[in-house]
Structures are given as C-alpha cells and as structure tokens.
C-alpha cells in the first residue's frame, strides 16, 4: 500500500495493477487498506458530536471547548492510531479495560497521498471511551488510542471528487444476535467538509507515506449504551461497503 499512497496517480496505478491481476482462492482474512500509514482523526465536525462532547464534559468544566472548536475555522485534529493499532474488516477490536462507557464512532475516512491529495474513501470505526474524555478533555489520547482501537475497511473506493451530499453513513450494534442500536445520517450534515480538513492536516506536518483521516461522526449511541465483549459493530457507507467487527475485552 505504501506505493499506492505515495504514487503521483494512485487511481491509475491500482487500475493498471487490477488489469493484470489473476483470480485467487485465498481465503485469508482481509487486512486494513494500509501499510505504514498513520490514521488521524477530526473531532467535532458534526452538530451531534459537538452536543455529545459538551454533555459528557460538562462536569469537568470543558464543555465550552467543544462549542468553540465547532465554530472555529481551525478543526480539531489528532493522531488516532499507528498501523499496529488498526484492524480490518472482520477482525476483533479491543475494549479498553479502564473504561466503562465505550462507543463506536462510524466515520467517513479519507485515503490521502503523501502530497496531500485525496484519492479514495473508506469506512472507519473510531472506538471512543466517553467516560475518560468526559472526565477531562486532556485525557483525549487515552480515550482514543489503545490496541485495536481503530477499524478501517473493507476497501478503498477510488476517486478524488467529493462524495454526494446524500451519501449515508450507517452504524449498527448487534448483541446476542439482536439489534440494540441502528442509526444513519447523510454527510450533508457535516459542519467541516472532508476536503477542507486535509490542508489543516498537512500544514507544517509531513506524511511521507501518506495517511488516512477519519472525518468525525454524526452518530452517537444513547448515553446508557456501552459496548460489551462479543458485540458486533457494523459501519457502512453508500458506495463503499460494510465494515464489520466483533468486540473483545482488552485482556482476552
């Protein structure tokens, strides 16, 4: 994948490679579509995300931070995961052991070249510990980054043009074979648009191998819902596919 993320024209490179590809019977589990790329994330890019962050951090006195960043020109950007903390479609995600309020965050994720150009889109699941971040906004790195905290896949939809505003992001949670949460939202509701986020990510910040950028979530499960081991989370985006991951305890 490094060759793709650093190519002058990644789309042409992939299409040429596919033209010469041969069918395979390999049934190996799919890997996340990255190699040495970091996964970055944007926060508070949707109204629903802003509201949830303000509510969870009110007791700590940090709620005003999220309202201000929602309206600011500069976005909230942070390093979500290094490659070894990322899993692909079907792989197990880990629930942080010192958190009792963990939720999925379904996010449109950008594939970006080393020169800062979007060349594709994929699905992302940004596991987040709402109790840790709510206790103090400075705990954000611990709330967001841990082993198997990010899922990316199932593949990259190639293209650099913005996706249609009607593109829908869907999230579902299944527990013991039954659906306990399901919600969808169109990307038209994003406050900060994907193509506006990339220049900020690359400002005085190089990405020699390219990178992936999760663009924030507009879907927040109810406050009384926290993921449990054996839950299965699905993230799907129109035109891209379905990312499905089971949950497990951190020490299992």
Secondary structure, DSSP 8 states (H G I E B T S, - for coil): -HHHHT-TTHHHHHHHHHHT------------S-SS-EEEEEES-BHHHHHHHHHHTTTTT-HHHHHHHHHSSS-EEEEEE-GGGEE-TT--EEE-TT-S-EE--EEEEEEE-TTS-EEEEEEEEE-EEHHHHHH-GGGHHHHH-STT-EEEEEEEEE--S---TT-EEEEEEEETTEEEEEEEEEGGGBSS-HHHHHHHHTTT---TT-EEEE---S----TT----TT-EEEEEETTTEEEEEEEEETT-
